[in-house]
Amino acid sequence: MITLAVIALVIAALFGMPLFVVVMAAAMLGYLSSDIDLSVIAIEVFRITDTPMLVALPLFTFAGYVLAESKSSERLVSLTQALVGWMPSGLAIVGFMVCAVFTALTGASGVTIVAIGALLLPALQKSGYDERFSLGLVTTSGSLGLLLAPSLPLILYGVVALQSDAVESFAIQDLFLAGLLPAGLMIGLLSIWTIWRHRGGAIPKISYTNSAVLSALKAARWELPLPIVVLGGVYLGQFAISEASAVTALYVTIVEVFIYREIPLARLPVIARDAMVMIGGIILILGMALAFTNYLVDADVPQQIFAFIQAHVETKLTFLILLNILLLFLGAVLDVFSAIVIIVPMLLPIAAGYGIHPVHLGIIFLANMQIGYFTPPIGMNLFIASSRFKKPVSELYAASWPFFIVLLVALLLITYFPIISMVFIN
C-alpha cells in the first residue's frame, strides 16, 4: 500500500503538484510506515514558527519588495557609475557591483535582471560593449548577491542549519561575515576577466568628476545609511537579526513612501501581500521539510547515506567535487529557497562527517546555487532574461558561458580553500 502511495506521489509531483504538498505527503507516508502519530508534523510546523529568527524573513522580504518597486535601482546605478565608471571597463564593473548589492537587498535574482538589466543592457551596448557580452553580464550577474547580507537565502540557510542537532553551532552573523570575501572574489575575478577581454581600449571610459559623485550621493543620501546602520548594528551587537529586519522594513518604508514619495501609501498593502505570499510559501515548505527531515533522521537515512558515501568516497576532496556537481545540477532545476529547505537538512550531517564546517558548507551551497541560476539547460535566469530581453534561450547559453567558467574558478577556490570563507569567523 505504501509503495503504491509513493508511486502515486511521484507521478503527482511530475504533473505539477505544489512542492509543500509533495513534501508533506512524503513526511506523512514516512511516519505512517513507522507507526508514528501524524501529530508530529503539526509539532514540527509549530517548532519552526517558534524560531525567533524566523520573523526576519518576512520583514526583509517586505523591505526588498519596497526597494524593487521604487527607483532605488536607478540611484544605485548612477552612484556606482560615478564612483568607479572611470576605471577600465568601468561600466561593466558597475554592473557586477550594482547587481550584487541589489540582489542582496531584494533577495531575488529575477527582480535584479528585470530592474537593473533594463538600465544596464542599453547602457552597455551604447558604451561599445558587444551584445553577447552585455546579455551575458545581465543574465549572470543577477544572482551575484546571494552571499551578501541581508540576502534572504543566506538567512534562510542559517535558520534551517540551526535546526539541526548534527552540526556545530554558529550565529547568523557568521554567515554574513563568511560571504564577504567569496562574493568579493567572484566580483573581482569577473572584473579582471572583463578588463582583460576589453584590453584593446575600444571601450570609452566615463570621466570622473566630483560634481557627478556629489550629485549621485545627494540623490541616494537617504538610502546609503541603510546598510551601514543595519549591518553595523548587527555586527556591533546593537541589533539582533530580527530587530535589524524590523529596522530595515521601517526605514525603507519611510524613505520610499514619505521622503522620496515614489510609492503611494495606498500601494503598500499590495506590496505587503505580494511579499507575504512569496515568503509564506517558503515558510510552509520549510515546516513540511523539517517534518520530513526528522523522519529521515529517525530512520537513520543520513547515517546510511554517509556510510555508503564513505565506503565509496574516501577523501574530503573527492566528496567536495561530487558535492559541487550535485549542487550545480540542483541549482539549475530548483529555486534556491526550495533547495535550501529540502536539501540542506539532509546534507548537513553528511558534510559534518567529512569535517566541513556548516558556515563553509553554506557558502559552498549558495555559491553553487548562484551559478546554477544560469546553468543550462534550465537555469532560471536564462528564461527570465529571455523573456525580458526577447532573446532566444540558445543565444543566452552562448552569452553566459564565459561568465560561467570564471565563476566556476571562483567556486573551486571557495570550496577547496575554506579560509576564504572562514577568515573572519572566530
C-alpha positions in Angstrom: 0.0 0.0 0.0 2.8 2.4 0.9 4.6 1.5 -2.3 1.6 2.4 -4.4 1.2 5.7 -2.5 4.9 6.6 -3.2 4.4 5.8 -6.9 1.2 8.0 -7.0 3.1 10.8 -5.2 6.0 10.7 -7.7 3.5 10.9 -10.6 1.6 13.7 -8.9 4.8 15.6 -8.4 5.8 15.2 -12.1 2.4 16.6 -13.1 2.9 19.8 -11.0 1.6 19.1 -7.5 2.7 22.0 -5.2 6.0 21.4 -3.6 4.8 21.7 0.0 2.1 19.1 -0.6 4.7 16.7 -2.1 7.0 17.1 0.9 4.1 16.9 3.4 2.8 13.7 1.8 6.2 12.2 1.8 6.5 13.0 5.5 3.1 11.5 6.2 3.9 8.3 4.3 7.2 8.0 6.3 5.6 8.4 9.7 2.7 6.1 8.8 5.1 3.4 7.7 6.9 3.7 11.0 3.6 3.8 13.0 4.3 7.3 14.3 1.3 9.6 15.1 0.9 12.3 12.4 0.6 15.0 15.0 4.4 15.1 14.9 4.1 17.1 11.6 2.0 19.8 13.4 4.5 19.9 16.2 7.4 20.4 13.7 5.5 23.2 11.9 4.9 24.9 15.3 8.6 24.5 16.2 9.7 26.4 13.1 7.2 29.2 13.8 8.6 29.5 17.3 12.1 30.2 16.0 12.9 33.9 16.9 15.0 34.5 13.8 12.1 33.5 11.5 10.5 36.9 11.8 13.5 38.3 9.9 12.4 36.6 6.7 9.1 38.3 6.0 10.4 41.7 7.2 13.5 41.6 4.9 11.3 40.3 2.1 8.9 43.2 2.5 11.8 45.7 2.5 13.2 44.1 -0.7 9.8 44.4 -2.4 9.5 48.0 -1.5 13.0 48.7 -2.8 12.3 46.9 -6.0 9.1 48.9 -6.5 11.0 52.2 -6.1 13.7 53.9 -8.2 16.5 52.7 -5.9 18.0 50.7 -8.7 18.5 53.9 -10.8 20.1 55.7 -8.0 22.4 52.8 -7.2 23.5 52.5 -10.8 24.2 56.3 -11.0 26.2 56.3 -7.8 28.3 53.3 -8.6 28.9 54.6 -12.1 30.0 58.0 -10.8 32.4 56.3 -8.4 34.1 53.6 -10.5 32.9 54.3 -14.1 36.3 55.9 -14.8 38.1 52.5 -14.5 38.9 50.3 -17.5 35.7 48.5 -18.4 34.1 50.7 -15.6 30.5 50.3 -16.7 30.7 46.5 -16.7 32.3 46.6 -13.2 29.4 48.9 -12.2 27.1 46.2 -13.4 28.7 43.5 -11.3 28.6 45.6 -8.2 25.1 47.0 -8.6 23.6 43.6 -9.4 25.3 42.1 -6.3 24.1 44.8 -4.0 20.5 44.9 -5.4 20.1 41.1 -5.2 21.4 41.2 -1.6 18.8 43.8 -0.7 15.8 42.4 -2.6 16.7 38.7 -2.2 15.6 37.9 -5.8 17.8 37.3 -8.8 14.9 37.7 -11.2 14.0 41.1 -9.8 17.6 42.2 -10.4 17.5 41.1 -14.0 14.2 42.9 -14.7 15.0 46.1 -12.7 18.8 46.6 -13.2 19.0 44.8 -16.6 16.6 47.2 -18.2 19.0 50.0 -17.2 22.3 48.2 -17.9 21.8 46.4 -21.2 21.2 49.5 -23.3 23.8 51.5 -21.4 26.4 48.7 -22.0 25.6 48.5 -25.7 25.7 52.3 -26.1 29.1 52.4 -24.5 30.5 49.9 -27.0 30.2 46.5 -25.4 29.0 43.9 -27.8 25.5 42.4 -27.4 26.7 38.9 -26.4 28.9 40.2 -23.6 26.1 42.6 -22.4 23.5 39.9 -22.4 25.8 37.5 -20.5 26.6 40.2 -17.9 22.9 41.0 -17.0 21.9 37.3 -17.1 24.7 36.0 -14.9 25.1 38.9 -12.5 21.5 38.8 -11.3 22.4 36.2 -8.7 25.8 37.6 -7.5 24.4 39.0 -4.3 23.3 35.7 -2.7 26.4 35.6 -0.5 25.9 39.2 0.8 23.9 40.2 3.8 21.0 40.6 4.2 20.4 38.1 1.4 17.3 36.0 2.2 18.8 32.7 1.1 21.8 33.4 3.4 19.4 34.0 6.4 17.2 31.0 5.4 20.2 28.7 5.3 21.1 29.8 8.8 17.6 29.2 10.1 17.5 25.7 8.6 21.0 24.8 9.6 20.5 25.9 13.2 17.5 23.5 13.5 19.9 20.6 13.1 21.5 18.9 16.1 24.1 17.3 13.9 26.2 20.4 13.3 28.5 22.7 15.2 26.6 25.8 16.5 27.2 29.2 14.8 25.5 32.6 14.6 23.7 34.1 11.6 26.3 36.9 11.8 29.0 34.3 11.0 27.3 33.7 7.6 27.2 37.4 6.9 30.9 37.7 7.5 31.7 34.5 5.7 30.1 35.7 2.5 32.1 38.9 2.2 35.4 37.5 0.7 33.7 34.9 -1.5 31.4 37.5 -3.0 34.3 39.8 -3.5 36.3 37.1 -5.1 33.6 36.4 -7.6 33.1 40.1 -8.5 36.9 40.6 -8.6 37.5 37.7 -11.0 34.7 38.8 -13.2 36.1 42.3 -13.3 39.7 41.1 -14.1 38.4 38.9 -16.9 36.3 41.8 -18.3 39.2 44.2 -18.2 41.4 41.6 -20.0 38.7 40.9 -22.5 38.4 44.6 -23.4 42.1 45.4 -23.1 42.3 47.0 -26.5 41.0 50.3 -25.2 38.0 50.3 -27.6 35.5 50.8 -24.7 35.5 54.5 -23.7 35.9 55.4 -20.0 33.4 57.6 -18.1 35.2 60.7 -16.9 35.4 61.1 -13.1 34.0 64.4 -11.8 33.4 65.5 -8.3 30.2 67.1 -9.3 28.8 63.8 -10.7 29.8 61.9 -7.5 28.2 64.6 -5.3 25.1 64.7 -7.3 24.7 60.8 -7.1 25.5 60.9 -3.4 22.8 63.6 -2.9 20.2 61.6 -4.9 20.9 58.4 -2.8 21.5 60.1 0.5 18.6 58.6 2.2 19.3 55.0 1.1 23.1 55.0 1.8 22.8 54.8 5.6 20.7 51.7 5.4 23.4 49.0 5.1 25.7 50.9 7.5 23.2 51.3 10.3 21.5 47.9 10.0 24.6 45.7 9.3 26.8 47.8 11.6 24.2 47.4 14.3 24.2 43.6 13.9 28.0 43.3 13.9 28.4 45.6 16.9 25.8 43.7 18.8 23.2 46.5 18.9 20.6 44.6 16.9 19.6 41.0 16.8 18.8 39.8 13.2 15.0 40.0 13.9 15.4 43.6 15.2 17.6 44.5 12.2 14.9 43.3 9.8 12.3 45.4 11.6 14.5 48.5 11.4 15.2 47.8 7.7 11.5 47.4 6.9 10.5 50.6 8.8 13.4 52.7 7.4 12.8 51.6 3.8 9.1 52.3 4.1 9.7 55.8 5.5 12.3 56.7 2.9 10.5 55.4 -0.2 6.9 56.3 0.8 7.3 59.6 2.7 10.7 61.1 1.7 11.2 60.1 -2.0 7.4 59.6 -2.4 7.9 57.1 -5.2 5.4 54.6 -3.8 1.9 55.7 -2.9 0.7 54.8 0.6 -2.2 53.0 -0.9 0.2 50.7 -2.8 1.8 49.4 0.4 -0.9 46.8 1.2 -0.5 45.3 -2.3 3.3 45.2 -1.9 3.0 43.6 1.6 0.5 41.0 0.2 2.8 40.0 -2.6 5.8 39.8 -0.3 3.9 37.7 2.3 2.5 35.3 -0.4 6.1 34.6 -1.5 7.6 34.2 1.9 4.5 32.3 3.3 5.1 29.7 0.6 8.7 29.3 1.7 7.9 29.0 5.4 5.2 26.4 4.6 7.6 24.3 2.6 10.2 24.8 5.4 7.8 23.4 8.1 7.0 20.4 5.9 10.6 19.8 5.0 11.7 19.8 8.7 9.0 17.3 9.5 10.2 15.1 6.6 13.8 15.6 7.6 13.1 14.5 11.2 11.5 11.3 9.9 14.7 10.7 7.8 16.9 11.3 10.9 14.7 8.9 13.0 15.1 6.3 10.2 18.9 6.8 10.2 18.8 7.7 6.5 21.5 10.4 6.6 23.8 8.0 8.6 23.2 5.3 6.0 23.9 7.7 3.1 27.0 8.8 4.9 28.1 5.2 5.4 27.5 4.5 1.7 29.4 7.6 0.6 32.2 7.0 3.0 32.6 3.4 1.6 33.0 4.7 -1.9 34.4 8.3 -1.4 37.4 8.1 0.8 38.6 11.7 0.8 37.1 15.0 1.7 38.4 16.4 -1.6 36.5 13.8 -3.7 33.4 14.4 -1.6 33.6 18.2 -2.3 34.0 17.6 -6.1 30.9 15.4 -6.1 29.1 17.9 -3.9 29.7 20.7 -6.3 28.5 18.6 -9.3 25.3 17.7 -7.4 24.6 21.3 -6.2 25.2 22.8 -9.7 22.6 20.4 -11.0 20.2 21.2 -8.2 20.7 24.9 -8.7 19.6 24.5 -12.3 16.4 22.6 -11.6 15.3 24.1 -8.2 14.9 27.6 -6.9 17.3 28.4 -4.1 14.6 28.5 -1.4 13.3 25.1 -2.2 16.8 23.7 -2.4 17.7 25.1 1.0 14.7 23.7 2.9 14.8 20.3 1.2 18.5 19.5 0.6 20.3 21.3 3.4 18.9 19.3 6.4 20.0 16.0 4.8 23.3 17.4 3.6 24.5 18.9 6.9 25.2 15.7 8.9 26.9 14.1 5.8 29.1 17.1 5.4 29.8 17.2 9.1 31.1 13.6 8.8 33.8 14.9 6.5 34.7 17.7 8.8 33.1 20.5 6.8 32.0 23.5 9.0 28.4 24.4 8.5 29.2 28.0 7.7 31.7 26.9 5.0 29.1 24.5 3.7 26.5 27.3 3.5 28.9 29.4 1.4 29.6 26.5 -0.9 25.9 25.7 -1.2 24.9 29.3 -2.1 27.8 29.8 -4.4 26.7 26.7 -6.4 23.1 27.9 -6.4 24.2 31.3 -7.6 25.9 29.6 -10.6 23.1 27.1 -11.0 20.7 30.0 -11.8 22.2 30.3 -15.2 23.4 26.7 -15.8 22.0 25.2 -19.0 19.6 23.8 -19.8 17.0 25.1 -17.4 18.7 27.7 -15.2 16.0 30.2 -14.1 18.0 33.4 -15.0 18.2 32.2 -18.6 14.5 32.1 -19.0 13.9 35.3 -17.1 16.4 37.1 -19.3 15.0 35.5 -22.4 11.5 36.8 -21.6 12.7 40.2 -20.5 15.0 41.0 -23.5 13.2 39.0 -26.1 16.2 36.8 -27.0 16.2 33.0 -27.6 17.5 30.9 -24.7 20.1 29.4 -27.0 21.6 32.8 -27.5 21.8 33.3 -23.7 23.5 30.0 -23.3 26.4 31.2 -25.5 26.4 34.6 -23.9 26.6 33.2 -20.3 29.2 30.5 -21.0 32.4 32.7 -20.4 30.9 34.1 -17.1 30.1 30.5 -16.0 33.8 29.5 -16.5 35.1 32.5 -14.5 32.6 31.9 -11.6 33.4 28.2 -11.7 37.1 29.1 -11.0 35.9 31.2 -8.1 33.7 28.4 -6.8 36.6 25.9 -6.8 38.7 28.4 -4.8 35.9 28.9 -2.3 35.3 25.2 -2.0 38.9 24.0 -1.5 40.3 26.9 0.4 38.0 27.3 3.4 40.0 30.2 4.8 38.3 32.4 2.1 35.0 31.9 3.9 36.2 31.4 7.5 38.9 34.1 7.8 36.6 36.5 9.7 35.0 33.8 11.9 36.3 33.4 15.4 
